[in-house]
Amino acid sequence: MPMDTGEPDGGWRAWHERPVTRRVAAGLLAAAGLVTLGTLFVVLPGVVVDHDLAGARVAAQDRLKAVNDVRTTLLQVVGGLVVLFGAYATWRQLRVSQDGLRAAQEGYVTDRFSRAVDQLGSDKLDVRIGGLHALWRIAEQSARDREAVISIQAAYLRTHLPWPPAGPGSPAADAPINDIAPLETRSADAQVALTALGVLCQHREQSWVNLSITDLRRADCDGLWFPEVNFDRACREAAGFYRANLTQASLISVNLRHADLTTAILRRARCVLSDLRAAKLVQTDLRDADFTETDLREANLRKADAQGAVFHRADLRMADLRGTDLSTAELGEARLTGALASEHTRWPAGFDHAAAGVVDTEDPGPEPSPLLQPPALMWQAPPLRSTS
């Protein structure tokens, strides 16, 4: 008895007959196309000419010429449509190619991103530095990944440099600042993360970056951008901020003793309850900044622009205010005993600086070039004359 093959035999027959069906369909489409072209170029021109003549008698030669003119016009229209269709097909193919290329690039960036993040967990310093540089490069090339990289860099600093120090190799919180090595020496990877953050923050979209409660003593932030960055309760003693941008930064309860903020921008920054003893704020933009109850003893504010700044209950004893513009500053209950002033210091209208204990002295003249200053790595913080 012959075996019943059932579904497998039916499937084989369907597979075998499929090309035949396709050939028949292709033939029908070709026939339909020929009929359409025949109608378009043989029948339609005569119909159009007869319609336009509206029964008028013309010579056969003139009628043939009119029909050929219609055919020529139709041929041009069809040719134009073919060209347009070809252009559309090319555009679609280009879009598909671009989408594929974009997907491949995004996949490549994602792979690089994942590998760079994995490197941050390595116990080898050079591997971590390589991962931080890789993330930096990704953020510069991919705008959509920039915010994520900034968040990762900030989190890296918060976890690796907490304040007070928690790691076994970290210098003690009460160690003299001159006994503490620069950040790039004691924690090179953290300095790389900080530098990358200060560069990428120039073009970020999110409002705030959190670097609060971090140990950034003797960090190098010269020329970096930290607008609207949260440094609350961080320790940035003897850090370098030469020409740094700290616009609208939050610096509440921050330790900035001996910090170099020469020519930095602190417009509308909040420095409430901070410690800026012996900080260098020469020619610094302090407009509209808030220094309420801030300790600025021995600080150097020569030629700083402090218009609109708030120094309510601030301690400015022994501060250098020669050439400082305080014309619209608020000095309510500020302590100024022993502060230095010159003829170029501008005070608020009606403010009696002599009664406040300010000492008038000669103006120091032009400030020396920063190129003539000792390198930050060799700089030693002088002892504070003010008590803790």
VOGU-3710 file (C-alpha; in Angstrom, 3 decimals, decimal comma):
1> mpmdtgepdg> 0,000/0,000/0,000  1,459/3,375/-0,947  2,353/5,525/2,030  0,369/8,697/2,611  2,879/11,523/2,733  0,279/14,040/3,991  1,485/17,538/4,793  5,132/17,013/3,820  4,065/16,085/0,269  1,717/19,063/0,089
11> gwrawherpv> 4,476/21,366/1,310  6,865/20,020/-1,351  4,255/20,520/-4,042  3,576/24,096/-2,895  7,311/24,845/-2,906  7,647/23,308/-6,374  4,691/25,231/-7,797  5,667/28,599/-6,253  8,045/29,658/-9,082  5,335/28,813/-11,633
21> trrvaaglla> 2,880/31,053/-9,831  5,409/33,859/-9,733  6,120/33,499/-13,435  2,412/33,624/-14,237  1,980/36,741/-12,090  4,996/38,384/-13,745  3,589/37,557/-17,154  0,220/39,048/-16,294  1,884/42,214/-15,011  3,958/42,491/-18,169
31> aaglvtlgtl> 0,865/42,026/-20,322  -0,985/44,644/-18,310  1,959/47,000/-18,733  2,022/46,479/-22,510  -1,720/47,058/-22,723  -1,357/50,244/-20,675  1,514/51,543/-22,840  -0,395/50,644/-26,006  -3,432/52,495/-24,766  -1,312/55,448/-23,659
41> fvvlpgvvvd> 0,697/55,899/-26,848  -1,565/54,402/-29,566  -5,164/55,001/-28,586  -5,049/58,002/-26,211  -3,274/60,481/-28,577  -5,944/59,961/-31,259  -8,723/60,386/-28,721  -7,163/63,628/-27,429  -6,727/65,050/-30,957  -10,283/64,123/-32,012
51> hdlagarvaa> -11,627/65,704/-28,830  -9,751/68,927/-29,503  -10,849/69,036/-33,162  -14,478/68,636/-32,080  -15,454/67,171/-35,464  -13,584/69,667/-37,612  -12,078/68,289/-40,829  -8,308/68,488/-41,198  -5,847/66,911/-43,554  -4,640/63,440/-42,601
61> qdrlkavndv> -1,052/64,719/-42,507  -1,965/67,491/-40,057  -3,895/65,072/-37,880  -0,975/62,637/-37,836  1,362/65,464/-36,850  -0,982/66,473/-33,970  -1,179/62,863/-32,787  2,635/62,559/-32,857  2,928/65,809/-30,885  0,613/64,389/-28,223
71> rttllqvvgg> 2,676/61,179/-28,155  5,863/63,210/-27,768  4,332/65,133/-24,868  3,144/61,916/-23,227  6,599/60,400/-23,691  8,186/63,400/-21,995  5,700/63,154/-19,128  6,407/59,445/-18,686  10,152/60,091/-18,875  9,847/62,784/-16,225
81> lvvlfgayat> 7,864/60,442/-14,001  10,500/57,762/-14,443  13,220/60,248/-13,487  11,239/61,370/-10,435  10,621/57,777/-9,407  14,317/57,018/-9,800  15,232/60,043/-7,718  12,746/59,022/-5,024  14,076/55,452/-5,024  17,625/56,766/-4,713
91> wrqlrvsqdg> 16,610/59,076/-1,845  14,885/56,209/-0,063  17,934/54,019/-0,515  20,126/56,789/0,822  17,870/57,187/3,859  17,985/53,459/4,514  21,771/53,506/4,201  22,030/56,494/6,544  19,739/54,831/9,097  21,842/51,703/8,928
101> lraaqegyvt> 25,047/53,676/9,319  23,576/55,619/12,234  22,473/52,418/13,934  25,944/50,937/13,438  27,560/54,063/14,866  25,233/54,082/17,871  26,019/50,440/18,476  29,728/51,223/18,285  29,384/54,144/20,712  27,323/52,006/23,095
111> drfsravdql> 29,993/49,331/23,037  32,741/51,906/23,692  30,642/53,444/26,476  30,141/50,085/28,201  33,817/49,166/27,982  34,856/52,605/29,325  32,489/52,317/32,294  33,824/48,835/33,034  37,339/50,262/33,130  36,382/52,651/35,936
121> gsdkldvrig> 36,024/49,693/38,293  39,551/48,431/37,667  42,081/48,283/40,510  44,773/49,602/38,145  45,227/53,382/37,982  46,193/53,508/34,308  43,136/51,487/33,315  40,824/53,848/35,227  42,477/56,875/33,626  42,013/55,261/30,210
131> glhalwriae> 38,321/54,716/30,923  37,871/58,345/32,015  39,581/59,613/28,864  37,431/57,291/26,739  34,253/58,688/28,309  35,564/62,208/27,756  36,117/61,456/24,074  32,651/59,913/23,737  31,039/63,007/25,304  32,856/65,282/22,837
141> qsardreavi> 31,755/63,199/19,841  28,215/62,318/20,942  26,051/65,148/22,260  23,320/62,731/23,339  25,770/60,938/25,670  27,314/64,104/27,141  24,907/64,420/30,071  25,400/60,779/31,032  29,185/61,173/30,945  29,003/64,330/33,091
151> siqaaylrth> 26,902/62,482/35,672  29,346/59,574/35,700  32,357/61,875/36,119  30,668/63,703/39,005  29,654/60,446/40,685  33,208/59,156/40,268  34,570/62,177/42,146  31,962/61,942/44,910  32,623/58,245/45,536  36,419/58,331/45,218
161> lpwppagpgs> 37,046/61,615/47,067  34,471/61,938/49,862  34,814/64,605/52,522  35,868/63,937/55,227  38,394/61,500/53,724  37,436/57,847/54,158  40,028/55,872/52,209  43,097/54,368/53,908  45,507/56,262/51,618  43,759/59,629/51,828
171> paadapindi> 45,394/62,456/53,804  43,723/63,226/57,100  41,133/65,984/57,247  43,221/67,988/59,720  46,532/67,539/57,891  48,411/70,809/57,171  47,757/71,916/53,633  51,479/72,151/52,857  51,840/68,461/53,700  49,189/67,450/51,153
181> apletrsada> 50,277/66,607/47,630  48,441/68,161/44,655  45,402/66,225/43,507  47,034/65,174/40,240  49,828/63,567/42,274  47,865/61,795/44,990  44,859/60,890/42,803  45,620/61,311/39,108  42,386/59,662/37,991  40,298/62,097/40,061
191> qvaltalgvl> 42,133/65,059/38,517  41,362/63,679/35,038  37,680/63,326/35,954  37,618/66,868/37,357  39,299/68,338/34,277  36,959/66,492/31,933  33,993/67,720/33,937  35,216/71,317/33,806  35,557/71,118/30,021  32,288/69,326/29,287
201> cqhreqswvn> 30,250/71,649/31,526  30,711/74,411/28,952  28,053/72,794/26,750  25,854/70,848/29,137  22,055/71,009/29,193  21,126/69,926/32,715  20,925/72,641/35,332  22,946/71,270/38,235  25,971/69,020/38,653  26,571/67,636/42,133
211> lsitdlrrad> 30,132/67,807/43,498  29,142/68,406/47,095  30,993/66,912/50,079  34,129/66,114/48,063  37,808/66,316/48,989  39,408/68,475/46,292  42,287/69,969/48,232  45,007/71,351/45,962  42,951/70,497/42,871  43,848/72,127/39,556
221> cdglwfpevn> 40,745/73,867/38,167  42,476/76,657/36,248  40,402/77,806/33,289  37,668/75,210/33,855  33,914/75,819/33,705  31,717/74,990/36,693  28,611/77,162/36,247  25,670/76,091/38,405  27,724/73,327/40,021  26,975/72,293/43,602
231> fdracreaag> 30,144/72,389/45,746  28,313/72,602/49,084  30,353/71,413/52,099  33,307/70,459/49,903  36,930/71,049/50,859  38,812/72,962/48,169  41,617/74,307/50,277  44,536/75,696/48,232  42,788/74,700/44,991  43,566/76,632/41,824
241> fyranltqas> 40,670/78,423/40,104  42,609/80,877/37,961  40,181/82,182/35,304  37,641/79,525/36,259  33,942/80,085/35,621  31,836/79,564/38,746  28,795/81,563/37,687  25,808/80,794/39,935  27,745/77,989/41,614  26,654/76,889/45,075
251> lisvnlrhad> 29,552/77,182/47,530  27,721/76,950/50,828  29,921/75,974/53,798  32,881/75,320/51,480  36,488/75,376/52,656  38,346/77,622/50,189  41,238/78,670/52,409  44,275/79,750/50,379  42,388/79,031/47,134  43,544/80,977/44,078
261> lttailrrar> 40,502/82,560/42,426  42,415/85,232/40,523  40,356/86,605/37,598  37,733/83,904/38,195  34,017/84,529/37,619  31,760/84,120/40,650  28,783/86,141/39,452  25,649/85,338/41,463  27,507/82,547/43,277  26,314/81,576/46,772
271> cvlsdlraak> 29,257/81,546/49,198  27,211/81,603/52,383  28,929/80,415/55,583  32,102/79,549/53,656  35,734/79,800/54,733  37,778/81,927/52,336  40,542/82,939/54,704  43,664/84,005/52,795  41,932/83,211/49,508  43,174/85,102/46,469
281> lvqtdlrdad> 40,377/86,916/44,646  42,437/89,460/42,715  40,482/91,023/39,827  37,735/88,461/40,410  34,190/89,045/39,185  32,086/88,934/42,360  29,067/90,838/41,088  25,820/89,916/42,841  27,515/87,068/44,746  26,299/86,244/48,256
291> ftetdlrean> 28,985/86,117/50,971  26,612/86,241/53,950  28,438/85,233/57,153  31,485/84,149/55,158  34,951/84,258/56,684  37,147/86,396/54,392  39,877/87,273/56,848  43,218/87,941/55,156  41,597/87,406/51,758  43,068/89,332/48,843
301> lrkadaqgav> 40,282/91,107/46,949  42,435/93,694/45,212  40,731/95,231/42,175  37,823/92,782/42,466  34,447/93,816/41,058  32,014/93,325/43,931  29,147/95,480/42,718  25,876/94,207/44,129  27,635/91,584/46,242  26,231/90,805/49,691
311> fhradlrmad> 28,685/90,808/52,609  26,073/90,795/55,367  27,800/89,827/58,636  30,862/88,734/56,667  34,284/88,805/58,322  36,637/90,966/56,216  39,191/91,727/58,889  42,726/92,128/57,519  41,393/91,655/53,975  43,062/93,519/51,118
321> lrgtdlstae> 40,420/95,742/49,509  42,707/98,092/47,619  41,062/99,007/44,328  37,985/96,870/45,069  34,659/98,115/43,710  32,171/97,917/46,577  30,070/100,839/45,382  26,774/98,941/45,394  27,713/96,129/47,776  25,806/95,387/50,962
331> lgearltgal> 28,115/95,639/53,985  25,554/95,389/56,767  27,215/94,239/60,006  30,383/93,302/58,104  33,574/93,336/60,169  36,331/95,347/58,507  38,835/96,005/61,271  42,354/96,050/59,847  41,217/95,735/56,239  43,368/97,609/53,725
341> asehtrwpag> 41,936/100,176/51,322  43,363/102,692/48,867  42,194/105,756/47,017  40,868/103,500/44,278  38,605/101,524/46,607  34,964/102,380/45,971  32,589/102,270/48,931  28,771/102,389/49,092  27,305/105,869/49,289  27,388/107,173/52,840
351> fdhaaagvvd> 29,544/104,321/54,174  32,192/105,457/56,677  34,984/102,958/56,150  37,307/104,745/58,592  34,784/104,279/61,388  34,606/100,589/60,465  38,328/100,238/61,172  39,591/100,174/57,578  43,220/101,236/57,118  43,953/103,518/54,166
361> tedpgpepsp> 47,249/102,777/52,400  48,888/103,205/49,020  47,576/101,413/45,978  49,785/98,451/44,960  49,732/99,402/41,285  49,420/96,909/38,397  49,136/93,275/39,329  52,074/91,045/38,376  51,618/88,651/35,483  50,497/85,168/36,558
371> llqppalmwq> 53,342/83,813/34,426  55,748/85,272/36,973  54,058/83,487/39,861  55,552/80,259/41,256  53,970/77,081/39,866  51,008/75,764/41,812  52,818/72,511/42,561  55,571/74,402/44,376  53,354/76,992/46,080  53,335/76,919/49,887
381> applrsts> 50,387/78,340/51,812  51,556/80,867/54,419  50,297/80,384/57,977  47,066/82,151/58,849  47,303/85,096/61,186  43,647/84,785/62,061  42,469/82,294/64,631  40,372/79,274/63,690
//
